[in-house]
């Protein structure tokens, strides 16, 4: 089973999709942490 990244984690550069509303969040720096979803405040991404 693959763990889904959560708010506050640093999963690396890439596009992450909110598990609740499908909002896309882009991280450009490997040191960036995932924020709460800007659309619904969700905390789980895929």
HUNORBEL-V390308 format. One record per helix or strand of 2 or more residues. SS is the DSSP state (H for helix, E for strand). FROM is the first residue (numbers start at 1). TO is the last residue. Records with the same first field share a line. If there is no record, write none. Layout:
BEGIN
SS = FROM-TO  FROM-TO
END
This chain:
BEGIN
E = 14-18  24-27  44-45
END
